[in-house]
Amino acid sequence: MTNLAAEFREDTVPITQATWRYIVVAGVLFALAAVVVGRMVLLAFGPEGKLILQSESGYYLKPSPKPRGLIYDRSGHLLAGDREVYELDINLNEVAPTDIPRMAQEIAAVLSLDTKVLRKRLLEAKSEGVPSVMLSKEVAKSQKAALEKRADEWVYKDKNGKEVKPLSALNFVLTTARLYPEGDLASNVLGFVPPLAEQGYGGVEQFYDALLRGGVEMQKHSYAPWVVLPTDGVQPASLYLTIDRNLQHAAEEEAAAAVQKTKAEFAVIVVADPYTGAILAMATSPHPPLGDYDKLMAYINKWNAFNLAIEKPYEPGSVFKTITMAIALDIGAVKPDTEFDDTGVYTVSGARIYNWNRGAWGKQTMVGCLAYSLNTCLAWVAHEKIPKNTFYRYLNAFGFGDLTGIDLGGEAPGGAMTPTTRDSYGRPMWSSADQASQGFGQAIMVTPVQMVAAISAIANGGYLVTPHVLAYESMGGRRFAYHPEGRGQVLSPSTTATLRKMLTESLPVETKTALVPGYSVAGKTGTAEIALPEVGYSTNLTNASFAGWFPADKPRYVIYVWLSKPKTSPWASVVAAPVFAEMVKRTALIENVPPDDVRKRFEGVSQVTGKK
């Protein structure tokens, strides 16, 4: 028995220290696994599981900036975008009066404000018990960081002499502001969004505000971090304009140069496609300064307008003779060779109408009347060759006195005295002299964009187009092209062909300063004396305009120029026609329009081969 026991002890494997380690580790792992499984069961079926399910369906609201829609030119160059900024308020309840001078100095240094003005403002607000003062509506991220760093060093003593840090003295609220990568380029077309406002003002920003609207919205955020809630609401659209960045830049340069050279009050240049009404460039000089809100408001107050091309009606003068001649040709009242014997004065209803130089030009054809820009001749045509009702029916068909429908905010309609015009007592105000004066561009108020639409009808074969700046909108990955409604046919194709030929022939006689070597052009100057209240028409102040197109035989671009009150010369042939010529040159270069001889050679080849 003893021997068997001894054998058994010799064959048994002893439990070593290493074995015990393995047993302990396995036990711990088993315990952890049991805890995890138990926790999962508890989360799935216990009360905490119900809370999680509730949190997944629940949410809280948090303010979040919603970027405004982007605006591009026709080639996709960004003209207006959005950037994140902060509104900054200072909580004066957290600031002692003795510490305000230091704070004002440091805040002014970061935000480029006037230290003395800011210090005075804050001290006055503190003394009046005002709890909070807004310091800026557009604080950049870098400025926010700099101000927060300085605020960490602000310490003052309270009424008990204890040092206190005004941790909540500065209050930053995230918002958005407009960004203009091209600076003030096309500012009069784009419009602007006032600080802290959601609605656009002027231009595209106003007209398409509903599509572009951004701002700050309350966004839903789930209590469960793994649940992402979809964004509510329709996202803003991106707009692609008909404006060409390079053409716009050229037009703005020429407008600024014209103001500097002629000492004019301001200048307007519009370039458009006569067949579609697409505005390729719309320049004003001076133009609205988008980067400085105070200067922008001063500009609007000074000119009582944001975009001079659509909001500033004026008497156009002789450029309007093209409209009168078009009406007379269209009803068959005159032909190009119809003669008029100019004695230098034309009298109607007791009013005496003179030519621009008070001269008499003898017998002239209608082409000669345009070439020498005879007021007497076009007054005669308007008064004696065109019936009253017919004349005003055509003016109405051309859209004068009405809006063109251009997709820009703030358009003005202009207007004219008509046979139905009455004063406040119901008495007629119109006379035959008004119709005669309107025949050569006085006694009628138009805007440049109205004249662009009317001249386009002459250039395109007689159809009145709707001027517009939107090419298409992009939303949700889809593009929606803009197709403005047509405004009807106002002239016959034969009338416009005849008038185009007449204006091509008359222009070299009227002024050679509008001609461009290698390119045929057609058009008309306009010099209109400006009427002053209680004075009458001034011989020293004029509106100088030029309306034309090129190529003359196959119009592709209508160009309109207006200089208000030029000082170096009152005559459009001297100050406005050269601006037209420069714009023809620059447009041809930017748009790759070949000279006439090259173009006609290619047209001849395509006619022979049948290829276009």
C-alpha positions as CSV (number, residue, x, y, z in Angstrom):
1,M,0.0,0.0,0.0
2,T,2.8,2.3,0.9
3,N,4.5,1.5,-2.4
4,L,1.3,2.4,-4.4
5,A,1.0,5.7,-2.7
6,A,4.5,6.5,-3.5
7,E,4.0,5.7,-7.1
8,F,1.0,7.9,-7.4
9,R,2.8,10.9,-6.0
10,E,5.6,10.4,-8.4
11,D,3.3,10.4,-11.5
12,T,1.2,13.5,-10.6
13,V,2.1,16.9,-12.4
14,P,2.5,19.6,-9.8
15,I,0.6,22.9,-10.1
16,T,3.3,25.5,-10.8
17,Q,3.2,29.4,-10.4
18,A,2.9,29.9,-14.2
19,T,-0.2,27.7,-14.3
20,W,-1.8,29.8,-11.7
21,R,-1.2,33.0,-13.9
22,Y,-3.1,31.4,-16.8
23,I,-6.0,30.5,-14.6
24,V,-6.3,34.0,-13.2
25,V,-6.1,35.7,-16.7
26,A,-8.7,33.4,-18.1
27,G,-11.0,34.1,-15.1
28,V,-10.6,37.9,-15.6
29,L,-11.4,37.7,-19.3
30,F,-14.4,35.5,-18.6
31,A,-15.6,38.0,-16.0
32,L,-15.2,41.0,-18.4
33,A,-17.0,39.1,-21.2
34,A,-19.9,38.5,-18.8
35,V,-20.0,42.2,-17.8
36,V,-20.1,43.3,-21.5
37,V,-22.8,40.8,-22.4
38,G,-24.8,41.7,-19.3
39,R,-24.4,45.4,-20.2
40,M,-25.6,44.8,-23.7
41,V,-28.6,42.9,-22.5
42,L,-29.4,45.8,-20.0
43,L,-29.1,48.4,-22.7
44,A,-31.3,46.5,-25.0
45,F,-34.1,45.6,-22.6
46,G,-33.6,47.9,-19.6
47,P,-34.7,51.5,-18.9
48,E,-31.5,53.0,-20.3
49,G,-32.3,51.4,-23.7
50,K,-35.5,53.3,-23.7
51,L,-33.6,56.6,-23.1
52,I,-31.3,55.9,-26.0
53,L,-34.2,55.3,-28.3
54,Q,-35.8,58.5,-27.2
55,S,-32.5,60.4,-27.7
56,E,-32.3,59.1,-31.3
57,S,-35.7,60.5,-32.1
58,G,-35.1,63.7,-30.1
59,Y,-33.0,66.8,-31.0
60,Y,-32.0,70.2,-29.9
61,L,-31.7,73.4,-32.0
62,K,-28.5,75.3,-32.6
63,P,-28.0,78.4,-34.6
64,S,-25.9,77.7,-37.8
65,P,-24.9,80.1,-40.6
66,K,-26.5,79.2,-43.9
67,P,-24.3,80.4,-46.8
68,R,-26.0,82.6,-49.4
69,G,-26.1,81.4,-53.0
70,L,-23.0,82.0,-55.2
71,I,-23.0,84.3,-58.2
72,Y,-20.7,83.6,-61.2
73,D,-20.1,85.2,-64.5
74,R,-20.9,83.4,-67.7
75,S,-17.5,81.6,-67.7
76,G,-17.8,80.4,-64.1
77,H,-15.7,83.1,-62.4
78,L,-16.9,83.7,-58.9
79,L,-18.2,87.2,-58.5
80,A,-20.0,86.9,-55.1
81,G,-19.6,84.3,-52.4
82,D,-20.0,84.0,-48.6
83,R,-17.5,84.0,-45.7
84,E,-18.0,83.3,-42.0
85,V,-17.7,86.3,-39.7
86,Y,-18.7,87.3,-36.2
87,E,-20.9,90.0,-34.8
88,L,-19.1,91.4,-31.7
89,D,-20.8,92.9,-28.7
90,I,-19.2,94.1,-25.5
91,N,-21.0,93.3,-22.2
92,L,-20.5,96.5,-20.2
93,N,-21.8,94.9,-17.0
94,E,-18.6,93.0,-16.9
95,V,-16.4,96.0,-17.4
96,A,-15.3,98.7,-14.9
97,P,-15.2,102.3,-16.1
98,T,-11.5,102.5,-15.3
99,D,-10.7,99.7,-17.6
100,I,-12.6,101.0,-20.6
101,P,-9.8,103.2,-22.0
102,R,-7.4,100.2,-22.2
103,M,-10.1,97.9,-23.7
104,A,-11.1,100.6,-26.2
105,Q,-7.5,101.0,-27.3
106,E,-6.9,97.3,-27.8
107,I,-10.2,96.6,-29.5
108,A,-9.7,99.6,-31.9
109,A,-6.2,98.4,-32.8
110,V,-7.5,95.0,-33.8
111,L,-10.6,96.2,-35.6
112,S,-9.0,99.3,-37.2
113,L,-11.4,101.6,-35.4
114,D,-10.9,105.2,-34.1
115,T,-9.7,104.7,-30.5
116,K,-11.0,108.1,-29.3
117,V,-14.4,107.6,-30.8
118,L,-14.8,104.1,-29.4
119,R,-13.6,105.1,-25.9
120,K,-16.1,108.0,-25.8
121,R,-18.9,105.7,-27.0
122,L,-18.2,103.0,-24.4
123,L,-17.8,105.5,-21.5
124,E,-21.1,107.2,-22.4
125,A,-22.9,103.9,-22.7
126,K,-21.5,102.8,-19.3
127,S,-22.5,106.0,-17.6
128,E,-26.0,105.7,-19.1
129,G,-26.4,102.1,-17.9
130,V,-26.4,100.6,-21.3
131,P,-25.7,96.8,-20.8
132,S,-24.3,96.0,-24.2
133,V,-22.8,97.8,-27.2
134,M,-22.3,96.3,-30.6
135,L,-18.7,96.9,-31.8
136,S,-18.7,95.3,-35.2
137,K,-20.9,93.3,-37.6
138,E,-18.0,91.7,-39.5
139,V,-15.2,90.4,-37.3
140,A,-12.9,88.0,-39.1
141,K,-11.7,84.7,-37.4
142,S,-8.2,86.1,-37.1
143,Q,-9.5,89.3,-35.4
144,K,-11.7,87.1,-33.1
145,A,-8.6,85.1,-32.0
146,A,-6.6,88.3,-31.4
147,L,-9.3,89.9,-29.3
148,E,-9.8,86.7,-27.2
149,K,-6.1,86.6,-26.5
150,R,-6.1,90.2,-25.4
151,A,-9.2,89.7,-23.3
152,D,-7.4,87.0,-21.3
153,E,-5.1,89.7,-19.9
154,W,-7.9,92.1,-18.9
155,V,-8.2,92.3,-15.1
156,Y,-9.9,94.9,-13.0
157,K,-10.9,95.3,-9.3
158,D,-14.6,95.2,-8.3
159,K,-16.1,97.4,-5.6
160,N,-14.7,95.2,-2.9
161,G,-11.2,95.6,-4.3
162,K,-11.1,92.0,-5.5
163,E,-9.4,91.3,-8.9
164,V,-11.9,90.0,-11.5
165,K,-11.3,88.8,-15.0
166,P,-14.2,89.9,-17.4
167,L,-14.3,86.5,-19.1
168,S,-17.7,87.2,-20.8
169,A,-17.0,90.9,-21.7
170,L,-16.8,90.0,-25.4
171,N,-19.6,88.2,-27.0
172,F,-19.1,86.7,-30.5
173,V,-22.0,85.5,-32.6
174,L,-21.2,83.5,-35.7
175,T,-22.8,84.8,-38.9
176,T,-22.0,85.3,-42.6
177,A,-21.0,88.2,-44.9
178,R,-20.7,88.6,-48.6
179,L,-17.3,87.9,-50.2
180,Y,-16.3,89.6,-53.6
181,P,-13.3,87.9,-55.1
182,E,-13.2,90.4,-58.0
183,G,-13.6,93.4,-55.7
184,D,-16.1,96.0,-56.9
185,L,-16.3,94.5,-60.4
186,A,-19.9,94.6,-61.6
187,S,-21.0,95.9,-58.2
188,N,-24.0,97.8,-59.8
189,V,-25.1,94.5,-61.3
190,L,-24.5,92.3,-58.3
191,G,-26.2,94.4,-55.6
192,F,-25.3,93.9,-51.9
193,V,-26.5,92.4,-48.7
194,P,-26.5,94.9,-45.8
195,P,-24.8,93.7,-42.6
196,L,-26.9,91.4,-40.4
197,A,-29.7,91.5,-43.1
198,E,-31.0,88.5,-44.9
199,Q,-32.5,90.4,-47.9
200,G,-30.4,91.7,-50.8
201,Y,-30.6,95.3,-52.0
202,G,-30.2,96.3,-55.6
203,G,-29.1,94.3,-58.7
204,V,-29.1,90.5,-58.7
205,E,-29.1,90.2,-54.9
206,Q,-32.4,92.0,-54.7
207,F,-34.2,90.5,-57.8
208,Y,-33.2,86.9,-57.0
209,D,-33.2,87.2,-53.2
210,A,-35.6,84.3,-52.8
211,L,-33.2,82.0,-54.7
212,L,-30.1,83.3,-53.0
213,R,-31.4,83.6,-49.4
214,G,-29.0,82.3,-46.8
215,G,-28.5,83.8,-43.3
216,V,-28.6,82.1,-39.9
217,E,-31.0,79.2,-39.3
218,M,-31.8,77.0,-36.4
219,Q,-30.4,73.6,-37.3
220,K,-31.4,70.3,-35.6
221,H,-28.8,68.3,-33.8
222,S,-29.6,64.8,-32.3
223,Y,-28.7,64.0,-28.7
224,A,-27.3,60.8,-30.0
225,P,-23.9,61.6,-31.5
226,W,-24.1,58.8,-34.0
227,V,-27.4,60.2,-35.5
228,V,-27.0,62.8,-38.2
229,L,-30.2,64.7,-39.0
230,P,-30.8,66.0,-42.5
231,T,-30.7,69.8,-43.0
232,D,-34.1,71.4,-43.2
233,G,-35.1,73.8,-45.9
234,V,-34.2,74.4,-49.5
235,Q,-30.6,75.2,-50.1
236,P,-29.8,78.4,-51.9
237,A,-29.2,78.4,-55.7
238,S,-26.1,79.3,-57.5
239,L,-26.6,81.9,-60.3
240,Y,-24.5,82.1,-63.5
241,L,-24.9,85.5,-65.2
242,T,-24.6,86.6,-68.8
243,I,-22.0,89.1,-67.7
244,D,-18.6,88.4,-69.0
245,R,-15.8,89.3,-66.5
246,N,-13.4,90.5,-69.1
247,L,-15.9,92.6,-71.0
248,Q,-17.2,94.1,-67.7
249,H,-13.7,95.0,-66.7
250,A,-13.0,96.6,-70.1
251,A,-16.3,98.6,-69.9
252,E,-15.5,99.8,-66.4
253,E,-12.1,100.9,-67.4
254,E,-13.5,102.8,-70.4
255,A,-16.2,104.4,-68.3
256,A,-13.7,105.6,-65.7
257,A,-11.3,106.9,-68.4
258,A,-14.2,108.8,-70.1
259,V,-15.1,110.5,-66.8
260,Q,-11.5,111.4,-66.2
261,K,-11.0,112.7,-69.7
262,T,-14.2,114.6,-70.2
263,K,-14.8,115.6,-66.5
264,A,-18.3,114.2,-66.8
265,E,-20.5,113.8,-63.7
266,F,-20.7,110.0,-64.4
267,A,-20.6,107.5,-67.3
268,V,-22.6,104.5,-68.3
269,I,-21.6,101.8,-70.8
270,V,-23.8,98.8,-71.7
271,V,-22.9,95.9,-74.0
272,A,-25.6,93.5,-75.1
273,D,-26.5,90.7,-77.4
274,P,-29.3,92.3,-79.7
275,Y,-30.9,88.9,-80.4
276,T,-31.3,87.5,-76.9
277,G,-31.2,90.6,-74.8
278,A,-28.3,89.2,-72.7
279,I,-26.3,91.9,-71.0
280,L,-22.6,91.1,-71.4
281,A,-21.4,94.2,-69.6
282,M,-23.1,97.0,-67.7
283,A,-20.6,99.5,-66.3
284,T,-21.0,102.8,-64.4
285,S,-18.4,105.2,-63.2
286,P,-18.3,105.8,-60.4
287,H,-19.7,102.5,-59.3
288,P,-21.1,101.4,-55.9
289,P,-18.2,100.6,-53.4
290,L,-19.3,97.2,-51.9
291,G,-16.5,96.9,-49.4
292,D,-17.5,99.8,-47.2
293,Y,-21.1,100.0,-46.1
294,D,-21.0,103.7,-45.0
295,K,-19.5,104.7,-48.4
296,L,-22.0,102.6,-50.2
297,M,-25.0,104.3,-48.5
298,A,-23.4,107.7,-49.2
299,Y,-23.2,106.7,-52.9
300,I,-26.8,105.8,-53.0
301,N,-27.8,109.0,-51.3
302,K,-25.7,111.1,-53.6
303,W,-27.1,109.6,-56.9
304,N,-30.5,108.6,-55.6
305,A,-29.8,105.3,-57.3
306,F,-27.8,102.2,-57.0
307,N,-27.4,101.3,-60.7
308,L,-27.4,104.4,-63.0
309,A,-28.0,102.3,-66.1
310,I,-31.5,101.2,-65.0
311,E,-32.6,103.7,-62.3
312,K,-31.7,107.1,-63.8
313,P,-34.1,108.3,-66.6
314,Y,-32.8,111.2,-68.7
315,E,-33.7,113.0,-72.0
316,P,-31.6,111.1,-74.6
317,G,-31.5,113.7,-77.4
318,S,-30.6,112.7,-80.9
319,V,-30.1,109.0,-80.3
320,F,-33.9,108.9,-80.1
321,K,-34.1,110.1,-83.7
322,T,-33.4,106.5,-84.7
323,I,-36.8,105.5,-83.1
324,T,-38.7,108.3,-84.8
325,M,-37.2,107.4,-88.1
326,A,-38.0,103.7,-87.6
327,I,-41.7,104.6,-86.9
328,A,-41.9,106.8,-90.0
329,L,-40.3,104.1,-92.2
330,D,-42.4,101.3,-90.8
331,I,-45.7,103.1,-91.6
332,G,-44.4,104.2,-95.1
333,A,-44.6,107.9,-94.2
334,V,-41.0,108.5,-95.5
335,K,-38.3,106.7,-97.5
336,P,-34.6,107.2,-97.3
337,D,-34.7,109.6,-100.2
338,T,-37.6,111.7,-98.9
339,E,-36.6,115.3,-98.9
340,F,-36.9,118.0,-96.2
341,D,-36.1,121.7,-96.8
342,D,-34.4,122.9,-93.7
343,T,-34.7,126.6,-93.0
344,G,-33.0,126.3,-89.6
345,V,-36.2,126.6,-87.6
346,Y,-39.4,124.6,-87.3
347,T,-42.5,126.1,-85.5
348,V,-45.3,124.0,-84.0
349,S,-47.9,125.2,-81.5
350,G,-46.0,128.4,-81.0
351,A,-42.8,126.7,-80.1
352,R,-39.7,127.3,-82.2
353,I,-37.3,124.4,-82.7
354,Y,-33.8,125.0,-83.9
355,N,-30.9,122.8,-85.0
356,W,-28.0,122.0,-82.7
357,N,-25.8,124.8,-84.4
358,R,-28.8,127.1,-85.2
359,G,-27.9,126.6,-88.8
360,A,-30.0,125.9,-91.9
361,W,-29.0,122.9,-94.1
362,G,-31.3,123.4,-97.0
363,K,-32.7,120.4,-98.8
364,Q,-31.8,117.1,-97.2
365,T,-32.9,113.5,-97.6
366,M,-33.7,111.4,-94.6
367,V,-30.2,110.0,-94.6
368,G,-28.9,113.6,-94.6
369,C,-31.2,114.5,-91.7
370,L,-29.6,111.7,-89.7
371,A,-26.1,112.5,-90.9
372,Y,-26.4,116.2,-89.8
373,S,-28.6,115.3,-86.9
374,L,-31.3,117.9,-87.8
375,N,-33.7,118.6,-85.0
376,T,-36.0,120.5,-87.4
377,C,-36.3,117.5,-89.7
378,L,-37.1,114.9,-87.1
379,A,-39.6,117.3,-85.4
380,W,-41.2,117.6,-88.8
381,V,-41.3,113.9,-89.3
382,A,-42.7,113.3,-85.8
383,H,-45.4,116.0,-86.1
384,E,-46.4,116.0,-89.7
385,K,-45.6,112.5,-91.1
386,I,-46.7,110.3,-88.2
387,P,-50.3,110.5,-86.8
388,K,-50.5,111.3,-83.2
389,N,-52.1,108.0,-82.1
390,T,-49.7,106.0,-84.2
391,F,-46.7,107.8,-82.8
392,Y,-47.6,107.0,-79.2
393,R,-48.8,103.5,-80.0
394,Y,-45.3,102.8,-81.3
395,L,-43.6,104.4,-78.3
396,N,-45.8,102.1,-76.1
397,A,-44.8,99.1,-78.2
398,F,-41.1,99.9,-77.7
399,G,-41.7,100.0,-74.0
400,F,-40.9,103.6,-73.3
401,G,-42.6,104.7,-70.1
402,D,-42.7,101.2,-68.9
403,L,-40.2,98.7,-67.3
404,T,-38.1,96.6,-69.6
405,G,-38.4,93.6,-67.2
406,I,-34.6,93.4,-66.7
407,D,-33.9,91.0,-63.8
408,L,-32.2,93.6,-61.6
409,G,-33.7,95.3,-58.6
410,G,-34.7,99.0,-58.7
411,E,-35.5,99.6,-62.4
412,A,-37.2,102.9,-63.2
413,P,-39.7,103.3,-66.0
414,G,-39.0,106.8,-67.4
415,G,-41.9,108.5,-69.0
416,A,-43.2,111.1,-71.5
417,M,-45.9,113.6,-72.0
418,T,-48.7,112.0,-74.0
419,P,-52.2,113.1,-75.3
420,T,-53.7,111.5,-72.2
421,T,-51.5,113.3,-69.7
422,R,-53.5,115.5,-67.3
423,D,-52.5,117.8,-64.4
424,S,-53.9,117.4,-60.9
425,Y,-57.1,119.3,-62.0
426,G,-57.7,117.0,-64.9
427,R,-56.6,119.5,-67.6
428,P,-54.6,118.3,-70.6
429,M,-50.9,119.0,-70.4
430,W,-49.8,117.7,-73.8
431,S,-49.5,119.7,-77.0
432,S,-48.3,119.1,-80.5
433,A,-45.0,120.7,-79.5
434,D,-44.4,117.7,-77.2
435,Q,-44.7,115.2,-80.0
436,A,-42.4,117.3,-82.2
437,S,-39.8,117.6,-79.4
438,Q,-40.0,113.9,-78.6
439,G,-39.2,113.3,-82.3
440,F,-35.6,114.4,-81.6
441,G,-35.3,113.2,-78.0
442,Q,-36.6,115.9,-75.8
443,A,-39.7,115.9,-73.6
444,I,-39.2,112.2,-73.0
445,M,-37.3,110.4,-70.2
446,V,-35.6,107.1,-70.9
447,T,-33.1,104.8,-69.2
448,P,-30.0,103.4,-70.9
449,V,-31.4,99.9,-70.7
450,Q,-34.6,101.0,-72.4
451,M,-32.6,102.4,-75.3
452,V,-30.5,99.2,-75.5
453,A,-33.7,97.2,-75.9
454,A,-35.1,99.6,-78.6
455,I,-31.8,99.8,-80.5
456,S,-31.6,96.0,-80.3
457,A,-34.9,95.8,-82.1
458,I,-33.5,97.8,-85.0
459,A,-30.4,95.6,-85.1
460,N,-32.1,92.2,-84.8
461,G,-34.9,92.6,-87.4
462,G,-37.6,94.3,-85.4
463,Y,-38.1,92.2,-82.3
464,L,-38.2,93.8,-78.8
465,V,-36.0,91.7,-76.4
466,T,-36.1,91.6,-72.7
467,P,-32.7,92.7,-71.3
468,H,-31.5,90.2,-68.7
469,V,-28.4,89.2,-66.7
470,L,-29.2,85.6,-65.7
471,A,-28.0,82.8,-67.9
472,Y,-29.1,79.9,-65.7
473,E,-29.4,78.8,-62.1
474,S,-27.9,75.7,-60.5
475,M,-29.7,73.9,-57.7
476,G,-29.5,70.4,-56.4
477,G,-27.1,69.4,-59.1
478,R,-29.4,70.5,-61.9
479,R,-29.3,73.5,-64.2
480,F,-32.3,75.6,-65.1
481,A,-31.8,78.0,-68.1
482,Y,-33.4,81.4,-68.0
483,H,-35.6,82.2,-71.0
484,P,-37.2,85.6,-70.8
485,E,-40.5,86.2,-72.5
486,G,-40.4,87.9,-75.9
487,R,-42.0,91.3,-76.0
488,G,-43.3,91.1,-79.6
489,Q,-42.4,92.4,-83.0
490,V,-42.3,96.2,-83.2
491,L,-40.9,96.8,-86.7
492,S,-40.9,94.9,-89.9
493,P,-37.6,93.2,-91.0
494,S,-37.6,95.4,-94.2
495,T,-37.8,98.6,-92.1
496,T,-34.9,97.6,-89.9
497,A,-32.8,96.6,-92.9
498,T,-33.4,100.0,-94.4
499,L,-32.7,101.9,-91.2
500,R,-29.5,99.9,-90.6
501,K,-28.3,100.8,-94.0
502,M,-29.2,104.5,-93.4
503,L,-27.3,104.6,-90.1
504,T,-24.3,102.9,-91.6
505,E,-24.2,105.5,-94.4
506,S,-24.9,108.5,-92.2
507,L,-22.4,107.8,-89.4
508,P,-19.2,108.7,-91.2
509,V,-20.7,112.0,-92.2
510,E,-22.0,112.7,-88.6
511,T,-18.8,111.8,-86.8
512,K,-15.6,109.8,-87.8
513,T,-14.7,109.4,-84.1
514,A,-17.0,106.4,-83.9
515,L,-15.4,104.5,-86.7
516,V,-13.1,101.6,-86.1
517,P,-10.6,100.5,-88.8
518,G,-11.4,97.0,-90.1
519,Y,-14.9,96.9,-88.6
520,S,-18.1,98.3,-90.0
521,V,-20.2,100.1,-87.4
522,A,-23.6,101.8,-87.3
523,G,-25.1,104.2,-84.8
524,K,-26.2,107.6,-83.8
525,T,-24.9,110.3,-81.5
526,G,-27.1,112.2,-79.1
527,T,-26.5,115.6,-77.5
528,A,-29.3,116.7,-75.2
529,E,-29.5,120.0,-73.4
530,I,-30.4,119.5,-69.7
531,A,-33.6,121.2,-68.4
532,L,-33.1,123.1,-65.2
533,P,-36.1,124.0,-62.9
534,E,-37.4,127.5,-63.5
535,V,-34.6,128.1,-66.0
536,G,-35.3,126.0,-69.0
537,Y,-32.8,124.1,-71.2
538,S,-29.2,124.9,-70.4
539,T,-26.8,125.3,-73.3
540,N,-23.8,124.5,-71.1
541,L,-25.0,121.3,-69.5
542,T,-25.7,118.3,-71.7
543,N,-26.3,114.5,-71.8
544,A,-23.9,113.1,-74.4
545,S,-24.9,109.6,-75.7
546,F,-24.1,107.1,-78.5
547,A,-26.1,104.1,-79.5
548,G,-24.8,101.7,-82.1
549,W,-23.7,98.2,-83.0
550,F,-21.2,96.1,-84.9
551,P,-20.7,94.6,-87.4
552,A,-23.0,97.0,-89.2
553,D,-24.3,94.4,-91.7
554,K,-24.6,91.5,-89.2
555,P,-25.0,93.0,-85.8
556,R,-23.6,90.9,-82.9
557,Y,-23.1,93.5,-80.2
558,V,-25.2,96.6,-79.3
559,I,-23.2,99.2,-77.3
560,Y,-24.7,102.2,-75.5
561,V,-22.7,105.0,-74.0
562,W,-24.0,107.9,-71.8
563,L,-21.9,110.7,-70.3
564,S,-23.7,113.1,-67.9
565,K,-22.6,116.7,-68.0
566,P,-19.2,116.4,-69.8
567,K,-17.2,119.6,-69.3
568,T,-14.5,119.3,-72.0
569,S,-17.1,119.4,-74.7
570,P,-20.9,119.3,-74.7
571,W,-21.1,117.3,-78.0
572,A,-21.6,113.6,-78.1
573,S,-19.6,113.3,-81.4
574,V,-16.6,114.6,-79.4
575,V,-16.9,112.8,-76.0
576,A,-19.3,109.8,-76.4
577,A,-18.5,108.5,-79.9
578,P,-14.8,107.8,-79.2
579,V,-15.8,105.8,-76.1
580,F,-18.1,103.7,-78.4
581,A,-15.1,103.1,-80.8
582,E,-12.9,102.0,-77.9
583,M,-15.5,99.6,-76.7
584,V,-15.9,98.1,-80.2
585,K,-12.1,97.5,-80.3
586,R,-12.0,95.9,-76.9
587,T,-15.1,93.8,-77.5
588,A,-13.8,92.5,-80.8
589,L,-10.5,91.5,-79.1
590,I,-12.1,89.8,-76.1
591,E,-14.8,88.1,-78.2
592,N,-12.5,87.1,-81.1
593,V,-14.5,88.9,-83.7
594,P,-12.6,89.0,-87.0
595,P,-12.3,92.1,-89.1
596,D,-15.0,92.4,-91.8
597,D,-12.8,91.3,-94.7
598,V,-11.7,88.1,-92.9
599,R,-15.2,87.4,-91.8
600,K,-16.7,87.8,-95.3
601,R,-14.0,85.6,-96.8
602,F,-15.0,82.8,-94.3
603,E,-18.7,83.4,-95.0
604,G,-18.0,83.1,-98.7
605,V,-16.2,79.8,-98.2
606,S,-19.0,78.5,-96.0
607,Q,-21.5,79.4,-98.7
608,V,-19.6,77.5,-101.4
609,T,-19.0,74.4,-99.2
610,G,-22.3,74.6,-97.5
611,K,-20.6,74.5,-94.1
612,K,-21.3,76.9,-91.3
